[in-house]
Structures are given as structure tokens and as C-alpha cells.
Amino acid sequence: MAPGRHSRKRHLPKRLVLTAATLTLAVGSLGGVVANFTDSQAAGPTPISTGQVHLVLGTPAGNHGSLTVGPVTNLAEGDTVSRVVQLTNNTSVGPAGSTGLAAVSGLTLQTSVAGANAGSDFVTDTTNGLHATVQACTVAPTETGGTTGPWTYTCPSGFTTVVNNVPLKTLNTTVQDITASAPIQGATVYYVVTVAVPSTYADSFAYNGGVCSTGGTPGVTEQLQNCALSVTYNFTATQRSGAAR
């Protein structure tokens, strides 16, 4: 070392070494149970109920010629028999002002026949046998004939013919669609049913020994005298098609 020079120690800088430690947090389950946050809310309730398809049959107030009044006896060719029925639509499966019934065949009519000669030519002959006409009136028809009849009817608002002189055989085997005349829900329509014995040929009492015939030949062996039967008129209502409500 040269004289006159102070001796200096060289101090090397100390380096601070930091070791970063990673702290790992483990979220585990305690006792094997995992807890979840939950919430529950209820909406409603929405009231829901079903309606009904329901017809009510009766006789207009003050009228006497109900479909159940009878028997009608001693008919001859050319005779007619008229009866009235009141039909109320108590259906409740459609919007207000509608019938609640199907657009096609929503209201139908078909007959059924019973009695000793239900299968006779008087029923099955579509030309010479019984025929029926059904007319609809939106208000109660005016009845004449008093309490004993025979009864006839007029419609103040005008009749609408819904079944026009159809053979009884056809009414028995084929449903008649009278939907166009159906009343709206809560309303009433009145039907006059007229049954006629056609005047189509001379029916000799000698045919078939005077007994109401079955399977006879018109004008030869067919006998329409001495026939007895009863006719039931079946009105059927069918609900409208399903829709979004």
C-alpha cells in the first residue's frame, strides 16, 4: 500500500433475497355437506275450471203440443201431426255470444223408432212412409188448437226450415246437422216438428190381409194401414274445438 493512502475496505452491497411464499386456501366441505344459496318465489294461483255442454228441452209456456203428448191415432194418407219443443242452450264452454258448440255438427237431430211396427214399410219406405219436417223459430211460436188440438203453429219472426220433408228412415239412419239454428249460450230456440203421411198411392186394405207390412212391394203387397209405432227425437250437442284460452 502506498504511503499516505488510507486503506479503505470495499463494502459490497448486501442483497436482500425475499422468497415469495404462496398461501393456498382450500375451501373444503365440513362433514361432507355442501351448502348452496337458494331462493323460492310463488306466482299465482290461477283459477281454472271446466265448463259444460248442456241442452235443456221443454215446452213453451202456454203451449200444449209437446213432443210427449199423444198418442196420435187413426191417421190417414195426407194427415200431418205437429208438435213443438223448446231447446235452451246451457252450454258454458265458449266465449260470450257464441253457441259454445262445434261449427259443424255442433247440434244434430236424429230419430229412433220403437213399437210393434218399428221395422215396417211405414218407416222404411222412403216414398210412401212417414216424412218429417223441422222448423226453427227464435221466439215462442203461436199455437192454435186450444188444450186438445189438433195444433198448428206460426212463427212471429218467421220459420227457418232445418229438416225439409225427410223420410223417417233417413232420420233414423242419418244424423241431421242443424247447427245453423242452434241458440247462443243461455238462449232458447223453438222447433216445430211436423210428421206427414204421404198421399202417394192407393193402399188397398186387401194387401197383406190388412196387417201392417214389412218388406212389401209398394202398390202390390205393401200395407201401410194398421201400423203402430213411436218416434223419439234425439238432439245432440257437441262442444267447440279446443283453443288457446
Legacy VTK file of the C-alpha trace (Angstrom):
# vtk DataFile Version 3.0
C-alpha trace
ASCII
DATASET POLYDATA
POINTS 245 float
0.000 0.000 0.000
1.361 3.321 -0.916
2.288 5.588 1.942
-0.168 8.326 2.723
-3.121 6.499 1.436
-5.787 5.372 3.717
-6.839 1.908 3.477
-10.482 1.542 2.558
-12.452 -1.597 2.615
-14.817 -2.081 -0.185
-18.174 -2.963 1.100
-20.171 -4.982 -1.255
-23.956 -4.227 -1.154
-25.951 -6.797 0.623
-28.668 -8.272 -1.408
-31.975 -8.937 0.274
-33.425 -12.095 -1.078
-37.105 -12.490 -0.482
-38.712 -15.798 -1.058
-42.330 -15.472 -2.055
-44.490 -17.949 -0.280
-47.804 -18.904 -1.778
-50.692 -19.210 0.605
-53.151 -21.703 -0.691
-56.630 -21.553 0.765
-58.663 -24.672 0.352
-62.398 -24.395 0.652
-63.443 -27.782 1.701
-66.607 -29.354 2.931
-67.241 -29.874 6.524
-68.791 -33.124 7.449
-69.488 -33.954 3.783
-72.267 -31.300 3.433
-72.170 -28.661 0.691
-74.296 -25.605 1.364
-75.915 -23.742 -1.579
-77.648 -20.406 -1.712
-81.339 -20.822 -2.667
-84.437 -18.726 -3.238
-88.084 -19.589 -3.916
-90.988 -17.454 -5.075
-94.611 -18.464 -5.847
-96.738 -16.937 -8.620
-100.484 -17.278 -8.837
-102.707 -19.046 -8.111
-104.512 -19.106 -11.492
-108.149 -20.195 -11.056
-109.126 -22.927 -13.552
-112.484 -24.572 -14.027
-114.245 -26.572 -16.730
-117.494 -25.655 -18.431
-120.330 -27.860 -19.617
-122.186 -28.832 -22.763
-125.821 -28.981 -21.752
-129.170 -28.822 -23.566
-132.495 -28.428 -21.809
-135.700 -29.454 -23.591
-139.175 -28.326 -22.625
-142.462 -26.915 -23.896
-143.045 -23.172 -24.457
-145.157 -21.558 -21.756
-148.828 -21.678 -22.688
-148.364 -24.259 -25.445
-149.905 -27.719 -25.233
-148.496 -29.657 -28.186
-145.435 -31.127 -26.541
-143.466 -33.885 -28.269
-144.597 -36.163 -25.443
-148.319 -35.518 -25.974
-150.107 -38.417 -27.609
-150.884 -40.908 -28.801
-151.939 -39.695 -32.232
-154.342 -42.253 -33.634
-156.327 -43.025 -36.768
-154.016 -41.289 -39.223
-154.817 -41.391 -42.927
-152.831 -40.529 -46.052
-152.342 -36.769 -46.256
-152.583 -36.199 -42.484
-149.984 -34.167 -40.598
-149.115 -34.020 -36.905
-147.257 -31.023 -35.463
-145.523 -30.785 -32.096
-143.325 -28.116 -30.506
-140.197 -28.325 -28.359
-138.242 -25.579 -26.619
-134.454 -26.041 -26.650
-132.296 -23.982 -24.284
-128.519 -23.976 -24.659
-126.994 -24.041 -21.171
-123.534 -24.735 -22.575
-120.683 -22.759 -20.968
-117.538 -23.688 -22.904
-117.292 -20.778 -25.319
-116.906 -17.002 -25.258
-119.956 -14.858 -24.590
-122.229 -14.518 -27.592
-121.249 -17.880 -29.070
-123.021 -21.218 -29.009
-120.014 -22.965 -27.468
-120.671 -25.735 -29.997
-118.709 -27.117 -32.940
-119.074 -25.227 -36.219
-120.071 -28.446 -37.997
-122.414 -30.954 -36.334
-122.410 -28.905 -33.155
-126.149 -29.532 -32.870
-127.690 -32.562 -34.529
-131.036 -34.313 -34.699
-131.734 -37.987 -35.207
-134.784 -40.109 -34.544
-135.227 -43.561 -33.077
-138.336 -45.666 -33.567
-139.922 -48.210 -31.269
-143.167 -50.136 -31.159
-144.798 -53.128 -32.788
-144.157 -51.895 -36.345
-140.834 -50.080 -35.912
-139.338 -52.038 -38.816
-142.375 -51.877 -41.066
-142.741 -50.344 -44.515
-144.420 -47.387 -42.833
-140.933 -46.483 -41.558
-138.568 -47.924 -44.160
-140.373 -46.846 -47.332
-138.724 -43.537 -48.252
-141.524 -42.620 -50.666
-144.749 -43.820 -49.065
-143.700 -43.973 -45.407
-143.672 -41.242 -42.785
-141.821 -37.988 -43.519
-140.732 -35.268 -41.092
-140.156 -31.532 -41.374
-138.485 -29.491 -38.622
-138.749 -25.695 -38.478
-136.935 -23.347 -36.099
-138.283 -20.137 -34.550
-136.234 -17.693 -32.481
-139.258 -16.722 -30.368
-142.044 -18.842 -28.941
-144.336 -19.851 -31.821
-148.032 -19.037 -31.671
-150.095 -22.156 -31.090
-153.683 -22.696 -32.200
-155.851 -25.643 -31.214
-156.614 -24.929 -27.582
-155.986 -27.618 -24.982
-156.983 -30.611 -27.080
-155.663 -29.867 -30.583
-155.026 -30.563 -33.332
-152.301 -27.958 -33.001
-150.772 -25.748 -35.650
-148.042 -23.139 -35.262
-146.934 -19.841 -36.712
-143.659 -18.054 -36.015
-143.885 -14.271 -35.436
-140.291 -13.813 -36.623
-140.597 -16.329 -39.477
-139.729 -20.027 -39.521
-136.417 -21.423 -40.745
-136.673 -24.945 -42.131
-133.832 -27.108 -40.818
-135.129 -30.548 -41.893
-137.211 -30.498 -45.057
-139.668 -33.368 -45.608
-137.093 -36.058 -44.846
-138.223 -39.720 -44.780
-138.353 -41.198 -41.313
-135.971 -43.919 -42.473
-133.377 -41.249 -43.298
-133.862 -39.561 -39.933
-133.267 -42.900 -38.250
-130.074 -43.734 -40.108
-128.511 -40.340 -40.892
-127.733 -37.581 -38.402
-129.166 -34.214 -39.464
-126.858 -31.242 -38.858
-128.987 -28.349 -37.507
-126.084 -26.333 -36.063
-127.064 -23.229 -38.042
-130.210 -22.942 -35.918
-128.530 -23.518 -32.543
-129.114 -20.791 -29.915
-126.186 -18.985 -28.327
-125.253 -19.852 -24.765
-128.063 -19.016 -22.355
-130.602 -18.523 -25.147
-133.512 -20.576 -26.484
-134.776 -21.678 -29.869
-138.127 -23.340 -30.605
-138.577 -26.237 -33.017
-141.846 -27.339 -34.596
-141.735 -30.955 -35.762
-144.345 -31.945 -38.352
-144.812 -35.594 -39.353
-146.764 -36.303 -42.545
-148.328 -39.416 -44.059
-147.753 -39.070 -47.826
-150.597 -39.429 -50.342
-148.590 -41.326 -52.925
-150.610 -44.390 -53.892
-153.829 -46.222 -53.115
-153.213 -48.594 -50.217
-155.723 -51.419 -50.547
-156.810 -52.993 -47.297
-156.641 -56.355 -49.049
-152.846 -56.221 -49.240
-151.196 -58.459 -46.675
-154.545 -59.286 -45.124
-154.851 -55.791 -43.638
-151.747 -56.202 -41.459
-149.006 -53.525 -41.413
-146.400 -54.973 -43.766
-142.641 -55.366 -43.591
-140.734 -55.868 -46.830
-143.786 -55.464 -49.020
-143.833 -54.239 -52.591
-145.351 -50.743 -52.954
-148.655 -50.881 -54.763
-148.654 -54.670 -54.744
-148.195 -56.195 -51.288
-147.242 -53.200 -49.157
-149.750 -52.378 -46.436
-149.431 -49.088 -44.524
-152.730 -49.396 -42.705
-152.959 -50.682 -39.115
-149.388 -49.591 -38.254
-148.341 -48.543 -34.747
-145.039 -47.070 -33.588
-143.486 -44.288 -31.521
-140.837 -41.783 -32.580
-138.205 -40.238 -30.311
-136.287 -37.122 -31.374
-132.699 -37.012 -30.128
-130.969 -33.615 -30.030
-127.202 -33.885 -29.512
-124.773 -31.032 -28.748
-121.010 -31.260 -29.334
-118.521 -28.770 -27.899
-116.470 -26.351 -29.973
-112.881 -27.173 -30.994
-110.159 -26.662 -28.413
-108.440 -23.253 -28.464
-105.912 -21.133 -26.584
-107.607 -19.713 -23.521
LINES 1 246
245 0 1 2 3 4 5 6 7 8 9 10 11 12 13 14 15 16 17 18 19 20 21 22 23 24 25 26 27 28 29 30 31 32 33 34 35 36 37 38 39 40 41 42 43 44 45 46 47 48 49 50 51 52 53 54 55 56 57 58 59 60 61 62 63 64 65 66 67 68 69 70 71 72 73 74 75 76 77 78 79 80 81 82 83 84 85 86 87 88 89 90 91 92 93 94 95 96 97 98 99 100 101 102 103 104 105 106 107 108 109 110 111 112 113 114 115 116 117 118 119 120 121 122 123 124 125 126 127 128 129 130 131 132 133 134 135 136 137 138 139 140 141 142 143 144 145 146 147 148 149 150 151 152 153 154 155 156 157 158 159 160 161 162 163 164 165 166 167 168 169 170 171 172 173 174 175 176 177 178 179 180 181 182 183 184 185 186 187 188 189 190 191 192 193 194 195 196 197 198 199 200 201 202 203 204 205 206 207 208 209 210 211 212 213 214 215 216 217 218 219 220 221 222 223 224 225 226 227 228 229 230 231 232 233 234 235 236 237 238 239 240 241 242 243 244
